[in-house]
Amino acid sequence: MIEDPSASWDGPFPYGALAPAGVTPWTSHADMQDVSFELLARHLMTPVTQQAWDELRSVRRRLLVDLLLYDVDLAAELPLARDDIDRGIAEESGPRDVPTHPLPEDSVRLLDDLIRFDV
């Protein structure tokens, strides 16, 4: 799971703040209620972790936090993204449609009049 990079959050993201206590998006609601004991036992209870725990122990707030997470399998997605980037680069650097015939004389004169390199 990754956080939405465009989402703003007041303070550290709750799952990140509680990660040292083993909290993940897959932590059950019942286990979330007991996280404070784990935080206290590990001497990790700070105002930041207290606020994060408060946000995740409420079902309503936790659903809001979970809306900002994306379930992405990076191991599967990275090769696909790399292939798309390589394909885009190949298209950009591929052969261009260059006219093989010369331009008409009047077009050359018009371009010559329009393009000036007065430096």
N, C-alpha and C positions, 0 to 999 in steps of 0.2 A: 504494500500500500504506500502510495506517495501522496503528499499534501498538494493541494491546488496551489501552484506558485503565484497565482494572481489574487488569492484570498488574503485579506488582512485579518489579523487576530491581535487583540490586546494582550501583549506579553507573549511568552513562549507557547507554542502549540501544545495542548494538553497531553497528547500521547508522547510527544518528545520529552516533556518535563517528567513524565512518570515512567519512561522507559527503563531507568535504572532499577525500578521496583518490579520490572517484568510485565508492565501493562502494555497491551497491544490492542488493536481494534477487535481482536478475537477473544479478549477477556470477557467472560460472562458477566451479566449484571450482578449476580450474587457475589462473584469474586470481587467485583469492583467495590462493593460495599465494605469489604474487609481490607482494601488496599491501605487504608490509614494505619492499620496495625503493622503491615510490612514496612511502610515508610518510617514509622516510629522505631521499629526493631533495627532498621539499618541506619538510623540517624539521618534520614533523608527528608524529614518533615520540615519544610521551610515555607515561608509565605507563598512562594511560587508553586511548590508542589501541592500545598493546601488548596490554592485556587484551582489548579488543574484537576485535582481530585473532586472538588466541589462541582466543577463543570461536567465531569464524566459520571458522577454517581447519580445525577438526575437524568431520567430517561429522555426527557424533552431536550435538555442541553446536549446530551450525548448524541442524539440523532442529528442535531445541528452540526456538531463537530464531524460526525461521520459523513455528512453530505459533502464535506470539503476534502474527502479522501478518494483516491482512485485506485482500484485494484488492477495493477499492471504487472504482467509477467515480463520483467526486463530482459531476462535471458532469451525469451522468445521474440520480443519486440525489437531489440537492438539490431539483430541481423537484418530484419525487414527494413528498418529505418536506414541502415547503412546502404542497403541495395537501392532504396529510393534515392538517396543522396548521390550515389555513384551514377545512377541512371540519369539524374538531372544534370550532373556535371558533364556526362558524355553527350547529352543533347545540346548543352550550351557550347561545347567546344567542337561539335561535329561540323561537317562541311556546310558552308553557307551557299545560298543561292546567288551566285555571281553571274551577271549577264555575260554571255560569251560573245555577244555581238556588240560592236561599237555603238555609242549613242549617236543619234542624228546630229548633224552639224549645228542646227539652230538651238538644240537643247544644250550643246556644249558651250555655245556663245552666251546663252542665257545664264547658265551656271557660272561661267567665267565672270560675267558682270555682277552676279549676286555675291559671289564668294571673293572677298578681298582680305588679304592678310596685311593690312596696314598696321605696322607695329611701331 
